Amino acid sequence: MAPASLLRRIRFTLLSILCFVFVLYAIPRPLLDARARYPEAQTRVVDEPVNVVPEFVHNTSLAGHELKEQLVLLDQLFLLMTNITKPCRKLVRQGGKLCRGKLDGDKKLCLDPFVRPTSNSCLVYSFGIGYDFSFDAAMGKYGCQVFSFDDDSAHALLDRNPFPRVKFLRFRLAAGRGVKVERSYNPATKSEYIYLYRPLDNIMYLLGHSTANVDVLKIDVDGPEWEIFEDSIFKTDVLERTKQLSMEIHLGVFLDPHLDTGLPLSQTLQKYTRVLRGLEDRGFHLTHHEPNLFHPKYVQFANRTFNACYEVLFVNTHLKKMDTNDHAELQDKFYNEIEFSL
């Protein structure tokens, strides 16, 4: 017969196991709040107090009967900009440079299954790089074929292939094709620079990507993004083939010191809201948002204080699979030709 002390230890162990199983399965436990799991899912309301001195303060005393509608539209807009509807479990930072103690130029990327770029066969379009290729270089290092776009007189001096897998082209994204001539004010040089603008579907056609999946579409064009989507991209099937959309949103109407607070403002806010709802209707769900704190532009409108520039990331839940993104390398001569033709 086993000693009494051994039997007591066996009974104690069995009781401990039974108690653990009872606590684990029998006692109801509260569901884990998504906001606790995903800090970025917490909605930032438009009138959250901000301890800053707004750069743009608009007088709404003469706004008239439109003011109430505008405040409703503004709240709806910020809800669309900040309400996470598709949390990302593996959100990573790509690119960015430290300047004055702050990170600038970085973009977020979701590496969850079904939306993450497939290394060595992914395609990235990056519009509005300025002079910071850090995101583009990081995506090239990841294994993507990257096409970067921007244009001004200084960009003409940049290399066609600044980093491995990165191709730089000198034209700007717009709602339609066009040119703009900028002349120098220096009478000694009398120089001029011709800007070339193209819509996204035209660019993809020229580069042989008219049926390709775009793993990441990055757009940072300082304001015209609203017209580009509503008047151009929404009229194509490009978004059906786009996995992730990384964009800086600019509420440019509030950056006008002479803002007309009447009907034009209401119409612009309606357009902003239409575009974000249009993305939602096409299966794009917000997975990350953050205000631009490197170049903040704070606005005070009525009793609202907010940043007019936001970084957002959407993932596509209605992706339409097309081809395998396996395309032949084009010669630099071809890129030179399309930069100087409509």
C-alpha positions as CSV (number, residue, x, y, z in Angstrom):
1,M,0.0,0.0,0.0
2,A,1.3,3.4,-0.9
3,P,2.2,5.7,1.9
4,A,-0.4,8.2,3.1
5,S,1.7,11.2,2.1
6,L,2.0,9.9,-1.5
7,L,-1.8,9.5,-1.7
8,R,-2.4,13.0,-0.4
9,R,0.0,14.4,-3.1
10,I,-1.8,12.5,-5.8
11,R,-5.2,13.7,-4.6
12,F,-3.9,17.3,-4.5
13,T,-2.6,17.1,-8.0
14,L,-5.8,15.7,-9.4
15,L,-7.9,18.4,-7.6
16,S,-5.5,21.1,-9.0
17,I,-6.0,19.8,-12.5
18,L,-9.8,19.7,-12.1
19,C,-9.9,23.2,-10.8
20,F,-7.8,24.5,-13.7
21,V,-10.1,22.8,-16.2
22,F,-13.2,24.2,-14.5
23,V,-11.8,27.8,-14.6
24,L,-10.7,27.4,-18.2
25,Y,-13.9,26.0,-19.6
26,A,-16.8,26.4,-17.2
27,I,-16.5,30.1,-16.1
28,P,-17.6,32.6,-18.8
29,R,-14.8,35.0,-19.8
30,P,-15.3,38.4,-21.4
31,L,-14.2,38.7,-25.1
32,L,-11.0,40.4,-25.6
33,D,-11.7,43.9,-26.9
34,A,-10.3,44.5,-30.4
35,R,-9.0,47.9,-29.2
36,A,-6.9,46.2,-26.6
37,R,-5.4,43.8,-29.2
38,Y,-4.9,46.5,-31.8
39,P,-4.1,49.9,-30.4
40,E,-4.5,51.5,-33.8
41,A,-8.1,50.5,-33.8
42,Q,-9.0,53.2,-31.3
43,T,-10.9,55.9,-33.1
44,R,-9.5,59.4,-32.9
45,V,-12.4,61.8,-32.8
46,V,-12.1,65.1,-34.8
47,D,-12.7,67.3,-31.8
48,E,-10.2,65.6,-29.5
49,P,-8.2,68.3,-27.6
50,V,-4.9,69.0,-29.1
51,N,-2.3,71.0,-27.2
52,V,-1.1,73.0,-30.2
53,V,-1.6,76.5,-31.6
54,P,-3.5,75.9,-34.9
55,E,-1.8,77.3,-38.0
56,F,-5.1,77.8,-39.8
57,V,-8.0,79.4,-37.7
58,H,-11.2,79.9,-39.6
59,N,-13.9,82.3,-38.6
60,T,-17.2,80.5,-38.7
61,S,-19.4,83.3,-37.4
62,L,-20.5,84.1,-41.0
63,A,-20.9,80.4,-42.0
64,G,-24.7,80.6,-42.1
65,H,-27.0,77.7,-42.1
66,E,-24.5,75.4,-43.8
67,L,-22.3,75.2,-40.7
68,K,-24.3,72.5,-38.9
69,E,-24.2,70.3,-42.1
70,Q,-20.5,71.0,-42.4
71,L,-19.8,69.8,-38.9
72,V,-21.8,66.6,-39.5
73,L,-19.9,66.0,-42.7
74,L,-16.6,66.7,-40.9
75,D,-17.4,64.1,-38.2
76,Q,-18.4,61.6,-40.8
77,L,-15.2,62.2,-42.7
78,F,-13.0,61.7,-39.7
79,L,-14.9,58.5,-38.8
80,L,-14.1,57.1,-42.3
81,M,-10.5,58.2,-41.9
82,T,-9.9,56.8,-38.4
83,N,-12.3,53.9,-37.8
84,I,-10.3,50.6,-38.3
85,T,-12.5,48.1,-40.0
86,K,-9.9,45.5,-40.9
87,P,-7.2,45.3,-38.1
88,C,-3.8,44.0,-39.3
89,R,-2.0,41.5,-37.1
90,K,1.4,42.1,-38.6
91,L,1.8,45.7,-39.4
92,V,5.4,46.7,-40.4
93,R,7.1,50.0,-41.2
94,Q,8.8,50.3,-44.5
95,G,11.4,53.1,-45.2
96,G,11.6,56.4,-43.4
97,K,14.4,58.7,-42.3
98,L,15.0,60.4,-39.0
99,C,15.1,64.1,-39.2
100,R,15.0,66.5,-36.2
101,G,14.3,63.6,-34.0
102,K,11.2,62.5,-35.9
103,L,10.6,59.8,-38.5
104,D,9.5,61.0,-41.9
105,G,8.7,59.2,-45.2
106,D,7.9,55.8,-43.7
107,K,4.9,53.9,-44.9
108,K,3.0,51.0,-43.2
109,L,2.6,47.6,-44.8
110,C,0.3,44.7,-43.8
111,L,1.9,41.3,-43.9
112,D,-1.2,39.3,-43.0
113,P,-2.0,36.3,-45.2
114,F,-3.9,37.0,-48.5
115,V,-2.9,40.7,-48.6
116,R,0.9,40.6,-48.0
117,P,3.1,41.1,-51.1
118,T,4.6,37.9,-52.4
119,S,8.4,38.3,-52.4
120,N,10.1,38.2,-55.8
121,S,6.9,38.5,-57.7
122,C,5.2,41.7,-56.3
123,L,4.6,45.0,-58.0
124,V,4.6,48.4,-56.3
125,Y,3.6,51.8,-57.7
126,S,4.9,54.8,-55.7
127,F,3.6,58.2,-56.6
128,G,5.0,61.4,-55.0
129,I,8.4,60.4,-53.6
130,G,9.8,63.9,-53.2
131,Y,13.5,63.1,-52.8
132,D,13.0,60.2,-50.3
133,F,13.4,56.8,-51.9
134,S,13.6,55.0,-48.5
135,F,10.1,53.3,-48.9
136,D,10.8,52.4,-52.5
137,A,14.3,51.0,-51.7
138,A,12.8,48.9,-48.8
139,M,10.1,47.4,-51.1
140,G,12.8,46.7,-53.7
141,K,14.9,44.9,-51.0
142,Y,11.7,43.0,-50.0
143,G,11.7,41.6,-53.5
144,C,9.2,43.8,-55.3
145,Q,9.5,45.4,-58.7
146,V,9.0,49.1,-57.8
147,F,8.0,52.0,-60.1
148,S,8.6,55.4,-58.5
149,F,7.2,58.7,-59.9
150,D,7.7,62.4,-59.4
151,D,8.7,65.4,-61.4
152,D,10.3,68.8,-61.1
153,S,13.5,70.4,-62.5
154,A,15.6,68.8,-59.8
155,H,14.2,65.3,-60.5
156,A,15.6,65.5,-64.0
157,L,19.0,64.9,-62.5
158,L,18.1,61.7,-60.6
159,D,19.2,58.3,-61.8
160,R,16.8,56.0,-63.7
161,N,17.7,53.0,-61.4
162,P,18.4,54.6,-58.0
163,F,18.2,51.2,-56.1
164,P,18.0,47.5,-57.0
165,R,14.5,46.7,-58.5
166,V,13.5,50.4,-58.4
167,K,12.7,52.2,-61.6
168,F,12.2,56.0,-61.4
169,L,10.1,57.8,-64.0
170,R,9.7,61.6,-64.3
171,F,6.0,62.3,-64.5
172,R,3.1,63.0,-62.1
173,L,-0.1,61.2,-61.4
174,A,-3.3,63.1,-62.4
175,A,-6.9,62.5,-63.4
176,G,-6.0,63.0,-67.1
177,R,-3.2,63.5,-69.5
178,G,-1.7,67.0,-69.8
179,V,1.4,69.2,-69.6
180,K,2.3,72.2,-67.5
181,V,5.1,74.6,-68.4
182,E,6.8,76.4,-65.6
183,R,9.0,79.3,-66.6
184,S,11.9,80.7,-64.5
185,Y,11.6,84.1,-63.1
186,N,15.4,84.7,-63.6
187,P,15.7,86.9,-66.7
188,A,19.3,85.7,-67.1
189,T,18.5,82.1,-67.5
190,K,14.9,82.3,-69.0
191,S,14.6,78.6,-68.4
192,E,11.4,76.6,-68.4
193,Y,10.4,73.1,-67.3
194,I,7.7,71.0,-68.7
195,Y,5.7,68.8,-66.3
196,L,4.0,65.7,-67.7
197,Y,0.8,64.4,-66.1
198,R,-0.8,60.9,-66.7
199,P,-3.7,58.9,-65.2
200,L,-2.9,55.6,-63.5
201,D,-4.5,53.3,-66.1
202,N,-2.6,55.0,-68.9
203,I,0.7,54.6,-67.0
204,M,0.1,50.9,-66.3
205,Y,-0.8,50.3,-70.0
206,L,2.4,52.0,-71.1
207,L,4.5,49.9,-68.7
208,G,2.8,46.6,-69.7
209,H,0.8,46.2,-66.4
210,S,-2.7,46.7,-67.8
211,T,-3.8,43.3,-66.3
212,A,-1.4,43.1,-63.5
213,N,-2.0,42.9,-59.7
214,V,-0.6,45.8,-57.8
215,D,0.6,44.7,-54.4
216,V,1.0,48.2,-53.0
217,L,-0.3,51.4,-54.5
218,K,1.3,54.4,-52.7
219,I,-0.1,57.9,-53.4
220,D,1.3,61.0,-51.8
221,V,0.5,63.9,-54.2
222,D,-0.2,66.7,-51.8
223,G,-3.9,67.3,-52.4
224,P,-5.2,66.2,-55.9
225,E,-5.8,62.6,-54.7
226,W,-9.5,63.3,-54.3
227,E,-10.0,64.3,-58.0
228,I,-7.6,61.5,-59.1
229,F,-9.8,58.9,-57.5
230,E,-13.2,60.3,-58.3
231,D,-12.5,61.5,-61.9
232,S,-10.1,58.7,-63.0
233,I,-9.2,55.7,-60.9
234,F,-12.8,54.9,-59.9
235,K,-13.6,54.7,-63.6
236,T,-11.1,51.9,-64.2
237,D,-10.6,48.4,-62.8
238,V,-7.2,49.1,-61.3
239,L,-8.5,48.9,-57.7
240,E,-10.0,45.5,-58.3
241,R,-6.4,44.3,-58.8
242,T,-4.8,46.3,-55.9
243,K,-4.0,44.5,-52.6
244,Q,-3.0,47.5,-50.4
245,L,-3.5,51.2,-50.8
246,S,-1.1,53.5,-48.8
247,M,-2.1,57.2,-49.1
248,E,-1.5,60.5,-47.4
249,I,-4.8,62.3,-47.2
250,H,-4.7,66.1,-47.4
251,L,-7.8,68.1,-46.3
252,G,-6.5,70.9,-48.5
253,V,-9.7,73.0,-48.4
254,F,-8.9,73.9,-44.7
255,L,-5.4,75.0,-45.6
256,D,-6.7,78.1,-47.5
257,P,-6.4,81.1,-45.2
258,H,-9.3,82.7,-47.1
259,L,-11.6,79.7,-46.8
260,D,-15.1,80.2,-48.1
261,T,-17.3,78.7,-45.4
262,G,-20.4,78.7,-47.5
263,L,-21.6,76.2,-50.1
264,P,-18.2,75.5,-51.7
265,L,-16.9,74.1,-48.4
266,S,-19.9,71.8,-48.1
267,Q,-19.4,70.5,-51.6
268,T,-15.7,69.8,-51.0
269,L,-16.5,67.9,-47.8
270,Q,-19.1,65.9,-49.6
271,K,-16.4,65.0,-52.2
272,Y,-13.9,63.9,-49.6
273,T,-16.6,61.7,-48.0
274,R,-17.7,60.3,-51.4
275,V,-14.1,59.2,-52.2
276,L,-13.6,57.4,-48.9
277,R,-17.0,55.7,-49.2
278,G,-16.1,54.8,-52.8
279,L,-13.0,53.0,-51.5
280,E,-15.2,51.2,-48.9
281,D,-17.7,50.2,-51.6
282,R,-14.9,48.6,-53.6
283,G,-13.8,46.4,-50.7
284,F,-11.0,48.6,-49.2
285,H,-11.0,48.5,-45.4
286,L,-9.0,50.8,-43.2
287,T,-6.3,48.9,-41.4
288,H,-4.1,51.8,-40.1
289,H,-4.2,55.6,-39.7
290,E,-1.9,58.2,-38.1
291,P,-1.7,62.0,-38.3
292,N,1.4,63.4,-40.1
293,L,3.4,64.7,-37.2
294,F,6.5,65.6,-39.1
295,H,4.8,68.3,-41.2
296,P,1.7,68.9,-39.1
297,K,-0.9,71.4,-40.3
298,Y,-3.3,72.0,-37.5
299,V,-6.7,73.6,-38.2
300,Q,-9.3,75.2,-36.0
301,F,-12.8,75.2,-37.5
302,A,-15.8,76.0,-35.2
303,N,-15.2,73.9,-32.1
304,R,-13.0,71.4,-33.9
305,T,-9.2,71.2,-33.9
306,F,-7.5,68.7,-36.1
307,N,-4.6,67.8,-38.3
308,A,-5.3,68.3,-42.0
309,C,-2.8,65.6,-43.1
310,Y,-3.3,61.9,-42.4
311,E,-1.4,58.7,-43.4
312,V,-3.8,55.8,-44.0
313,L,-3.5,52.2,-45.2
314,F,-6.3,50.2,-46.7
315,V,-6.4,46.5,-47.6
316,N,-8.6,45.1,-50.3
317,T,-11.0,42.3,-49.3
318,H,-12.5,41.9,-52.8
319,L,-9.2,41.3,-54.7
320,K,-9.7,40.1,-58.3
321,K,-6.7,37.9,-59.2
322,M,-5.3,38.7,-62.6
323,D,-1.8,37.7,-64.0
324,T,1.4,36.7,-62.2
325,N,3.2,40.1,-62.5
326,D,5.9,38.4,-64.6
327,H,6.9,41.1,-67.1
328,A,9.8,41.7,-69.4
329,E,12.3,44.4,-68.5
330,L,11.9,47.5,-70.7
331,Q,14.9,49.4,-72.0
332,D,15.7,52.8,-70.6
333,K,15.2,54.2,-74.1
334,F,11.5,53.4,-73.8
335,Y,11.2,55.2,-70.5
336,N,12.8,58.2,-72.0
337,E,10.3,58.3,-74.8
338,I,7.2,58.1,-72.7
339,E,8.5,60.9,-70.4
340,F,8.3,63.3,-73.3
341,S,5.1,62.3,-75.1
342,L,1.4,62.3,-74.4
